[in-house]
């Protein structure tokens, strides 16, 4: 076997603390190494051409590149060796940047460690075998989970490209948080006016099947052929008959039902349509507050419904669908701000969240667009906005910035002045983050044209003054003195976190998530809409904090990836999968229990139970290999012998 070794300088990233030339010289002494050199940028076009030329000139059977992370560049180098005529799995990488040069400044020690890592890669390559992918057909259909603006954009883009789309939304309507907004920054456009046409397009698009009031409960299969179980929740209204006339809402006697859509600012009826522009515009019964369902009495809505759509016997049902790709666009929820005892912990009626304030300002909200205090219905003349409530606060475990709070606070201050010309707004802030197009200009407009007073500093306490107002105590860090402001109403810019239930969904989709409920992308810069599970993509705030334009852009980005994937006539499987040696398998079933992808099944061979890998489903995680007590399962390209050879090489170095 002839092996070629290429040591990358990566400018000064590696060469600054590693003697790359010396590592290349040491590599020449390793078994089966027929060629070794160092180069400035191996991943550049000249660097790749150098690899191709060396393979042909020296008739190399395998290549080792010592540079940076395989996660970023291994696919690139595999394509390079394949272009030169080698099997792409006859390639290994040694990470001497993240694992060596970036973690120490001792050049001699770093050089020795780099040489050790190259030796390990060489020993692994000596035991590698060519692997070959298999082709299979895919289902030209996509599942979009979440009907917020990101999910809507992804669904429309996929549908416009000719793909069938199944859009699943757990609420009874689509639109997400954007549907709750009054206006949007920086243009102060009506949120419903922007979102409404897109929601209608979803409802009317011939390629989109909308399943509202539904949740994804199980996902199995593999890229191109996922089997998805969707639970359709009982709404107690037959939506095929409901016309959205609203007669049931007018007559429903249970008029003190908490209104989730209006952020519980005001009550609603037990049967209701969340807002006038709702898609689908269908009524839903809240079983917890419906008198008919809780006590067996009432039934008024069934009596007044002109189409006979009410069905008190309706049950949840499950349907199974097959799709080729999945887009997760589950959005966000506000964090539990009641942990802030200094802000009243949710006990003061006029200390509300920014989303509640949006519903108060909205014409379709509980007050008809008139800003009123929840406690007494009076018009507030002094409104204090507090930013970073649950953002950039390590004390409550929320160290990250929620991204858009600075801007919507400025917007709400502007709108408050429009609604109440003689009002005064105050904003307590840490820093102003307004780095997108027209954002900084909008923030300045709030100050210069609308007279909003910005006070740099955190608020230490909010207390009632006993006369219907609140005393907001804080510090002005620019002036270096304490500040007290009397307010009729306090609006908290509450930070965000992953949507409720996102963790469970991530486990169902076999993707990673962080400690705040946001889904993890494959690579934060190069693969921001992809996950480490092939065929599953991310869109919107499900991946991390972002505003509406960024969510829409990422929705389109995810759709582009789906379209590119499913446009191929055939998909190729990754051959780095587990392989069962049926002679050693004793049929204990432990591998079946630990496999997170349900890629191993039990099969009877000559009257004996044996494990068998479903090649297209296996993701090559290796759990089965580590679990098998007989060593009957080996992971292709990472066999026990290959790994032990690496360990042995390190011990003998």
C-alpha positions in Angstrom: 0.0 0.0 0.0 1.2 3.5 -0.8 0.1 6.4 1.4 0.5 10.1 0.8 0.7 12.6 3.7 0.0 16.3 3.4 0.6 18.7 6.3 -1.2 22.0 6.1 0.3 25.3 7.4 -3.2 27.0 7.4 -1.3 30.3 7.1 -0.1 30.8 10.7 -3.0 29.0 12.3 -1.0 25.8 12.4 2.5 26.8 11.3 2.6 29.5 14.0 3.0 26.8 16.7 3.8 23.6 14.8 6.9 22.9 12.6 4.9 21.6 9.7 8.1 20.7 7.6 9.4 18.6 10.4 6.1 16.8 10.8 6.2 16.0 7.1 9.7 14.6 7.4 8.8 12.4 10.4 5.8 11.1 8.4 8.1 9.8 5.7 9.4 7.2 8.3 5.9 5.7 8.9 5.0 2.3 7.4 3.6 2.5 3.8 4.1 6.2 3.5 5.4 6.7 0.0 5.0 10.5 -0.2 4.9 13.3 2.4 5.0 17.1 2.1 3.8 20.3 3.7 1.8 22.9 2.0 0.5 26.4 2.8 -3.3 25.9 2.3 -4.2 22.3 1.5 -7.9 23.1 1.2 -7.3 25.8 -1.5 -7.6 24.9 -5.2 -3.8 24.7 -5.7 -3.5 22.5 -2.5 -6.2 20.1 -3.8 -4.6 20.0 -7.2 -1.3 19.1 -5.5 -3.0 16.1 -3.9 -4.5 15.0 -7.2 -1.1 15.2 -8.9 0.6 13.3 -6.1 -1.9 10.5 -6.3 -1.4 10.1 -10.0 2.4 10.5 -10.0 3.2 8.3 -7.0 0.2 5.9 -7.6 -1.0 6.4 -4.1 -3.6 4.1 -2.6 -4.7 6.4 0.2 -4.2 10.0 1.5 -3.8 11.5 4.9 -4.3 15.3 5.3 -3.2 16.9 8.6 -5.0 20.2 8.9 -8.2 21.4 10.7 -11.4 19.8 11.7 -12.8 16.9 9.6 -16.3 18.3 10.4 -15.6 21.2 8.1 -13.3 19.9 5.4 -13.4 16.1 5.2 -16.2 16.1 2.5 -14.0 18.5 0.5 -10.9 16.2 0.6 -13.0 13.1 -0.1 -14.2 14.7 -3.3 -10.6 15.6 -4.1 -9.3 12.0 -3.8 -12.3 10.7 -5.6 -11.5 13.1 -8.5 -8.1 11.5 -8.7 -9.5 8.0 -9.0 -9.4 6.8 -5.4 -12.3 5.5 -3.4 -13.3 8.5 -1.2 -13.2 6.4 2.0 -9.4 5.7 1.4 -8.8 9.1 3.1 -8.1 10.1 6.7 -7.7 13.5 8.4 -5.6 14.4 11.4 -6.9 17.5 13.2 -3.7 19.4 14.1 -5.3 22.8 14.4 -8.1 22.5 17.0 -6.4 19.6 18.7 -2.8 21.0 18.6 -1.9 24.5 17.4 -4.9 26.3 19.0 -4.5 24.8 22.4 -0.8 25.3 23.2 2.2 27.6 22.4 5.1 25.1 23.0 6.2 24.6 19.4 8.3 21.5 20.2 5.5 19.8 22.1 3.0 20.7 19.5 5.2 19.4 16.7 5.5 16.1 18.5 1.8 15.8 19.1 1.0 16.7 15.5 3.4 13.9 14.4 1.6 11.5 16.8 -1.8 12.4 15.3 -0.5 11.8 11.8 0.9 8.4 12.8 -2.5 7.5 14.2 -4.2 8.5 10.9 -1.7 6.5 8.9 -2.3 3.4 10.9 -6.1 3.8 10.5 -5.7 4.3 6.8 -3.6 1.1 6.4 -6.6 -0.9 7.6 -9.3 1.1 5.6 -11.2 -0.6 2.8 -13.1 0.9 -0.1 -16.7 1.5 0.7 -19.5 2.1 -1.8 -22.8 3.9 -1.5 -26.2 2.4 -2.5 -28.8 4.4 -4.4 -32.5 4.5 -3.5 -35.7 6.3 -4.4 -37.1 9.1 -2.3 -40.6 10.4 -1.6 -41.1 13.8 -3.2 -43.0 15.3 -0.3 -41.9 17.4 2.7 -43.2 17.8 6.2 -43.0 21.3 7.8 -43.5 21.3 11.5 -44.7 24.7 12.7 -46.9 27.2 11.0 -45.2 30.5 12.0 -43.8 32.8 9.4 -40.6 30.7 8.9 -42.7 27.5 8.4 -45.1 29.3 6.1 -42.2 30.6 4.0 -40.6 27.1 3.8 -43.9 25.5 2.9 -44.7 28.0 0.2 -41.2 27.8 -1.4 -41.3 24.0 -1.4 -44.8 24.0 -2.8 -44.0 26.5 -5.5 -41.1 24.3 -6.6 -43.6 21.5 -7.2 -43.2 19.5 -4.0 -46.2 18.2 -2.0 -46.1 19.8 1.5 -47.6 18.7 4.7 -47.7 21.6 7.2 -48.4 20.6 10.8 -49.3 23.2 13.4 -50.1 22.4 17.0 -52.3 25.4 17.5 -55.7 25.7 15.8 -54.3 28.4 13.5 -51.1 29.3 11.6 -49.2 32.5 11.9 -47.3 31.9 15.1 -46.1 34.8 17.2 -46.2 37.2 14.2 -50.0 36.8 14.1 -50.1 38.3 17.6 -48.2 41.5 16.7 -49.8 44.8 16.1 -47.1 46.4 13.9 -43.6 45.4 12.8 -40.3 47.3 12.9 -38.7 49.3 11.3 -41.5 50.2 8.8 -44.4 50.1 11.3 -46.4 48.0 8.9 -49.5 46.2 10.1 -48.3 42.7 11.0 -51.6 41.0 9.9 -51.5 42.9 6.6 -48.1 41.4 5.8 -48.8 37.9 7.2 -52.4 37.6 6.1 -51.8 37.1 2.4 -49.2 34.4 3.1 -51.5 32.5 5.4 -54.2 32.6 2.7 -51.7 31.4 0.2 -51.0 28.4 2.4 -54.7 27.6 2.7 -55.3 27.9 -1.0 -52.2 26.3 -2.4 -53.0 23.0 -4.2 -49.7 21.5 -3.1 -50.0 22.2 0.6 -52.0 20.1 3.1 -52.6 22.0 6.3 -53.1 20.1 9.5 -53.7 22.5 12.3 -54.4 21.5 15.9 -52.0 18.6 15.3 -48.7 17.3 16.6 -46.0 15.1 15.3 -45.6 12.2 17.8 -43.3 9.8 16.1 -40.7 9.8 13.2 -39.0 6.7 11.8 -37.2 5.9 8.6 -34.5 7.7 6.9 -33.7 10.6 4.5 -36.0 10.4 1.5 -38.4 8.0 3.2 -39.5 9.1 6.7 -42.6 7.7 8.2 -44.4 10.3 10.4 -47.2 9.8 12.9 -49.3 12.9 13.4 -51.9 13.2 16.2 -54.9 15.3 15.2 -56.3 16.7 18.4 -60.0 16.8 19.1 -61.4 20.2 18.4 -65.0 19.1 19.0 -65.9 20.9 15.8 -66.2 19.3 12.4 -64.0 21.6 10.4 -65.4 20.3 7.1 -68.7 21.7 8.1 -67.7 24.8 10.1 -67.9 28.1 8.1 -66.4 30.3 10.7 -69.6 32.4 11.1 -69.0 33.0 14.8 -72.6 32.3 15.9 -71.4 29.8 18.5 -69.0 32.4 20.1 -71.8 34.9 20.4 -74.1 32.5 22.3 -71.5 30.6 24.4 -72.2 31.3 28.1 -68.7 30.4 29.2 -67.3 33.9 28.6 -64.5 33.8 31.2 -62.3 31.3 29.5 -58.6 32.3 29.6 -57.6 33.6 26.1 -54.3 32.0 25.1 -54.1 33.9 21.8 -54.4 37.3 23.6 -51.8 36.2 26.1 -54.4 36.0 28.8 -54.9 39.8 28.9 -58.6 39.3 28.6 -61.2 36.4 28.6 -62.8 34.7 25.7 -65.5 32.0 25.2 -65.1 28.3 25.6 -65.7 27.9 21.9 -63.9 30.5 19.8 -62.0 31.5 16.7 -58.7 33.1 17.9 -58.7 36.2 15.7 -60.6 37.5 12.6 -57.9 36.7 10.1 -57.3 33.2 11.5 -56.3 30.4 9.0 -58.1 28.0 9.1 -61.0 30.2 10.3 -62.6 27.4 12.2 -64.0 27.3 15.8 -62.4 25.1 18.5 -63.8 24.1 21.9 -61.7 24.4 25.0 -62.7 21.2 26.7 -61.4 22.4 30.1 -63.9 25.2 30.2 -66.8 23.9 28.1 -69.8 23.3 30.3 -71.2 20.6 28.1 -67.9 18.6 28.2 -67.2 19.2 31.9 -70.7 18.9 33.4 -72.9 17.5 30.6 -75.1 20.6 30.6 -75.4 23.5 28.1 -74.9 22.5 24.4 -75.9 26.0 23.3 -73.2 26.1 20.5 -74.6 22.9 19.0 -78.1 24.4 19.0 -77.2 27.6 17.3 -74.6 26.2 14.8 -76.3 26.5 11.3 -74.3 23.7 9.8 -74.4 21.1 12.6 -70.6 21.2 13.0 -70.4 20.7 16.7 -69.4 17.1 17.7 -69.0 16.6 21.5 -68.0 12.9 20.9 -64.9 13.8 18.8 -61.7 12.0 19.9 -58.0 12.5 19.1 -56.9 10.4 16.1 -53.6 9.5 14.6 -52.6 9.4 10.9 -49.4 8.1 9.3 -47.7 10.0 6.5 -44.6 9.4 4.4 -42.3 12.3 3.5 -38.8 12.6 2.0 -37.6 15.6 4.1 -38.6 17.5 7.3 -38.3 21.2 8.2 -38.6 22.0 11.9 -39.9 25.5 12.4 -41.3 25.3 15.8 -40.7 28.9 16.9 -40.2 30.1 20.5 -41.9 30.9 23.7 -41.2 33.5 26.3 -39.2 32.4 29.3 -40.8 32.3 32.7 -40.2 35.9 33.9 -41.9 35.3 37.2 -38.5 34.3 38.6 -37.9 38.0 38.9 -39.3 38.7 42.3 -38.0 42.3 42.2 -40.4 42.9 39.3 -43.4 41.6 41.1 -43.1 37.9 39.9 -46.3 38.3 37.9 -48.4 39.7 40.9 -48.8 43.3 39.7 -51.6 43.5 37.1 -50.0 46.5 35.3 -46.6 44.9 34.9 -47.0 43.0 31.7 -44.9 41.3 29.0 -44.2 42.9 25.7 -46.3 40.3 23.9 -49.3 41.2 26.2 -48.7 44.8 25.3 -48.8 43.9 21.6 -52.3 42.3 22.1 -53.5 45.4 24.0 -52.3 47.7 21.1 -53.8 45.4 18.4 -57.1 46.4 16.8 -58.2 42.7 17.1 -57.1 42.5 20.7 -59.2 42.5 23.9 -59.3 46.3 24.1 -59.9 47.0 20.4 -56.5 48.7 20.0 -57.0 51.2 22.8 -54.1 51.1 25.3 -55.6 50.6 28.8 -54.3 49.4 32.1 -55.4 45.8 32.9 -56.1 46.8 36.5 -58.7 49.6 35.9 -59.0 50.2 32.2 -57.5 53.7 32.4 -55.2 55.1 29.8 -51.6 55.2 31.0 -49.7 58.4 30.7 -46.4 57.1 31.9 -45.1 53.8 30.5 -41.7 52.2 31.5 -40.1 49.6 29.3 -37.5 47.3 30.8 -35.2 45.5 28.4 -33.2 42.2 28.9 -35.7 40.6 31.3 -34.4 37.1 30.9 -31.8 37.9 28.4 -28.0 38.3 29.0 -28.6 37.4 32.6 -26.3 34.6 33.9 -28.0 34.7 37.4 -31.1 33.0 36.0 -29.2 30.8 33.5 -30.0 33.0 30.4 -26.6 34.3 29.2 -27.7 34.9 25.5 -29.2 37.9 23.8 -32.8 37.3 22.5 -32.0 39.3 19.5 -35.0 41.4 18.7 -36.1 42.9 22.0 -34.3 46.2 21.6 -36.2 46.8 18.3 -39.7 45.9 19.4 -39.3 48.0 22.6 -38.5 51.0 20.4 -41.4 50.2 18.2 -43.8 49.9 21.2 -42.5 53.3 22.5 -43.3 54.9 19.2 -46.7 53.3 19.0 -47.5 54.3 22.6 -46.9 58.0 21.6 -49.1 57.5 18.5 -51.9 56.1 20.6 -51.6 58.5 23.5 -49.9 61.8 22.3 -49.6 63.2 25.8 -47.9 60.1 27.2 -44.2 59.7 28.1 -42.2 56.5 27.6 -39.0 55.5 29.4 -36.7 52.6 28.4 -34.2 51.0 30.8 -31.6 49.3 28.7 -28.2 47.6 28.9 -27.1 48.2 25.3 -28.9 48.9 22.2 -28.5 46.2 19.5 -29.9 47.5 16.2 -27.6 46.2 13.6 -29.9 45.5 10.6 -31.0 47.7 7.7 -32.9 50.8 9.0 -32.8 49.5 12.6 -30.5 52.1 14.2 -32.3 54.9 12.3 -35.6 53.6 13.8 -34.2 53.6 17.3 -33.0 57.1 16.9 -36.4 58.1 15.6 -38.0 56.8 18.9 -35.7 59.2 20.8 -35.5 62.2 18.6 -39.0 62.4 17.2 -41.1 60.7 19.8 -39.3 61.8 22.9 -38.6 58.4 24.4 -36.2 58.7 27.3 -33.5 56.0 27.3 -31.9 55.2 30.6 -28.8 53.0 30.6 -29.0 50.7 33.6 -30.8 47.8 35.1 -34.0 48.1 37.2 -33.6 46.8 40.7 -37.2 46.9 41.9 -40.8 47.7 40.9 -43.2 48.5 43.7 -46.7 49.9 43.9 -46.9 53.4 45.5 -50.3 52.8 47.0 -52.0 55.4 44.7 -52.4 53.3 41.5 -48.9 53.9 40.2 -45.7 52.0 40.3 -42.2 53.2 41.4 -39.5 51.8 39.1 -36.1 52.0 40.8 -32.9 51.6 38.9 -29.6 53.1 38.2 -28.4 55.4 35.4 -24.9 54.1 34.7 -24.1 57.0 32.4 -24.8 59.6 35.0 -23.7 57.3 37.9 -26.7 57.9 40.1 -29.9 56.0 41.2 -33.1 56.8 39.3 -36.8 56.5 40.3 -39.6 56.8 37.7 -43.3 56.7 38.5 -45.2 54.6 35.9 -48.8 53.8 35.2 -47.8 50.7 33.3 -44.5 48.7 33.1 -43.8 46.6 30.0 -41.1 43.9 30.3 -39.1 42.8 27.2 -39.1 39.2 28.2 -36.4 37.0 26.7 -37.2 33.9 24.6 -36.4 30.2 24.7 -37.2 27.2 22.6 -40.8 26.4 22.1 -42.5 24.3 24.8 -42.1 20.7 23.8 -39.1 21.4 21.5 -36.9 19.0 23.5 -39.3 16.1 23.1 -39.7 16.9 19.3 -35.9 17.0 18.9 -35.6 13.5 20.4 -38.4 12.3 18.1 -36.5 13.8 15.1 -33.2 12.4 16.4 -31.6 15.8 16.3 -29.6 17.7 18.9 -30.8 20.7 21.0 -29.2 23.0 23.5 -30.0 23.8 27.1 -32.5 26.5 26.1 -34.6 24.4 23.8 -33.1 25.6 20.5 -32.3 23.0 17.9 -28.7 22.6 17.0 -27.5 23.2 13.5 -24.9 21.0 11.8 -22.4 23.9 11.5 -23.1 27.4 12.8 -21.6 29.1 9.7 -21.5 26.7 6.8 -24.6 24.6 7.5 -26.9 26.8 9.5 -30.2 25.2 8.3 -29.0 21.6 8.3 -28.8 19.1 11.2 -26.7 16.1 11.8 -29.6 13.9 10.8 -29.8 13.7 7.0 -33.1 15.1 5.6 -34.0 17.2 8.7 -33.6 20.9 8.3 -34.2 24.0 10.6 -36.0 27.3 10.0 -36.7 30.4 12.1 -36.3 30.8 15.8 -36.4 27.1 16.4 -32.7 27.3 15.6 -31.9 30.4 17.7 -33.1 34.0 18.3 -33.8 36.0 15.2 -36.3 38.6 13.9 -38.9 38.2 11.2 -36.7 39.0 8.1 -34.1 36.5 9.3 -36.7 33.9 10.0 -38.2 34.3 6.5 -34.7 34.1 5.0 -34.0 30.9 6.9 -37.3 29.5 5.9 -36.4 30.0 2.3 -32.9 28.6 3.0 -34.3 25.4 4.5 -36.7 25.1 1.5 -33.8 25.5 -0.9 -32.0 22.6 0.8 -35.1 20.4 0.6 -35.7 21.2 -3.0 -32.0 20.5 -3.8 -32.2 17.2 -1.9 -35.5 15.9 -3.4 -34.7 17.1 -7.0 -32.2 14.3 -7.4 -33.6 11.2 -9.1 -32.0 8.9 -6.6 -30.4 9.5 -3.2 -27.2 7.8 -2.0 -26.8 6.1 1.4 -23.7 6.5 3.6 -21.8 3.2 3.7 -20.4 4.0 7.1 -23.0 1.8 8.8 -23.0 -1.1 11.2 -22.6 -4.6 9.8 -23.7 -7.8 11.7 -21.6 -10.9 11.7 -24.4 -13.5 12.0 -21.9 -16.2 13.0 -21.1 -14.4 16.2 -24.6 -12.9 16.9 -26.4 -14.7 19.7 -29.7 -12.8 19.2 -29.7 -11.1 22.6 -31.4 -8.0 21.2 -29.3 -5.4 23.1 -28.4 -3.6 19.9 -32.1 -3.3 19.0 -32.8 -1.7 22.3 -30.0 0.9 22.2 -30.4 2.0 18.5 -31.8 5.5 18.5 -32.8 5.3 14.9 -34.6 1.9 15.0 -32.1 0.7 12.3 -31.7 -2.8 13.7 -34.4 -5.4 13.5 -34.6 -9.1 14.6 -34.6 -11.6 11.8 -34.9 -15.4 11.9 -32.1 -17.2 10.1 -32.1 -21.0 10.0 -34.3 -21.1 13.0 -32.2 -18.7 15.1 -32.9 -15.1 16.0 -30.2 -12.7 14.6 -29.8 -9.0 14.4 -29.9 -7.3 11.0 -29.1 -3.7 10.1 -31.5 -1.7 7.8 -28.8 0.0 5.8 -30.7 3.0 4.7 -31.8 3.8 8.2 -28.5 3.4 10.0 -26.7 6.6 10.8 -23.4 5.1 11.9 -23.5 6.3 15.5 -21.8 3.2 16.8 -24.0 2.6 19.9 -24.7 -1.0 18.8 -21.0 -1.7 18.3 -20.2 -0.5 21.8 -23.2 -2.4 23.3 -22.8 -5.9 21.6 -21.3 -8.3 24.2 -20.1 -10.7 21.5 -18.5 -8.1 19.2 -20.8 -9.3 16.5 -21.5 -5.8 15.1 -18.8 -3.7 13.5 -19.1 -0.1 12.3 -17.8 0.1 8.7 -14.8 2.5 8.5 -14.5 2.4 12.3 -14.0 -1.2 13.2 -12.5 -2.4 16.4 -9.3 -3.4 14.6 -9.0 0.1 13.1 -9.5 1.9 16.4 -7.2 -0.5 18.3 -4.5 0.1 15.6 -4.8 3.8 16.3 -4.4 3.3 20.1 -1.5 0.9 19.6 0.2 3.4 17.3 -0.1 6.1 20.0 1.3 3.8 22.7 4.3 2.8 20.6 5.1 6.3 19.3 
